[in-house]
Amino acid sequence: MNSGTVLAGIERLISITSGRPLIIATGAGALSRFAMGLVIASGIAIGTLFTLFVVPAVYVMLAGDHSRVHEAAEAGLEPETRPGE
């Protein structure tokens, strides 16, 4: 695995856990700190999941469609169309 990938993963893990002190806070104002920490941690976690899984999956789907159209064009054929397109 690329060392840059590992470092980016560590930085994201650190940023997700940065909301932990707000989540486990006690005392005056703890409820508002909990809500703020939960939003920060869950937002970073969801953003990371989208970046790591959803964006590459969509790219693979679009790249597959593009390569199929490109191959058909090189062969001089009409690209295969699906109903509703």
N, C-alpha and C positions, 0 to 999 in steps of 0.2 A: 504494500500500500504506500502511496505517496506520503512523504513526511508532511507536506503542506495540508493534506487531507486530515491527517491525525491532529495536527496543531489546530486546524479549524474546528474539528470535533471537540477538542478539549476546551477551546474558547467558548463554544456554544454551550457546553455542559456547565461551565463556570457561570455563564450569563443566566442560564435557567435557574441555577441554585442561588443566584444573587437575591432573589425574592424571598428566600427562606427566612432571614431574620424578620422580615415584615410579617410573614405568615405565622411565625411562632411567638410574636411579640405579646407581652402581657402588660397590664396596667392601663393607665388612662389613654384612651384613644386606640386601644388594641383592635377594636372591631373595624375601624376605618383603615388601620394599617394592614389588617388581615385581608380586607377586600382589595386594597391596592397591591399587596404582594401577590395575591392569587391571580389578579389580572396580569401583572407583569410576567410571572412565571409561566402561566398557561399561554399567554400570547407569544412568548418567545418559543415555547415548546411547539405550539401549533405551527408557527412560522418555520421552524426548523424541519418539522415533519413534511410540510408542503415543499420546502426546498429540496429535501433529500429524496422524496418519493413521488409526489404528484407531478412536479415539473419534469423530471426525467421520464416518467411514464407517458405524459402527453407528448414530449419530444419524440419518443420512440414511435408512438402511434403516427404522428405527423410525418416523421422521416420515412416510415414504411410506406405511407400513401404516396409520398413524393417519389420514392425510388421506383414504385410500381408504375407511376405515370411516366417517369423518365425512361424506364426500360421500354415501355410501350411506344413512346415517341421515337426512340432509336430504332425500333423494329419497324417503324412506319405503320403501326396499328393505332386504332383509336383506344384510348384508355378505357378500362372496364368501368362502367357506371353502375351505381347501385340505385334501386328504386328510391325515389324521394330526393334525389340529388339534382 
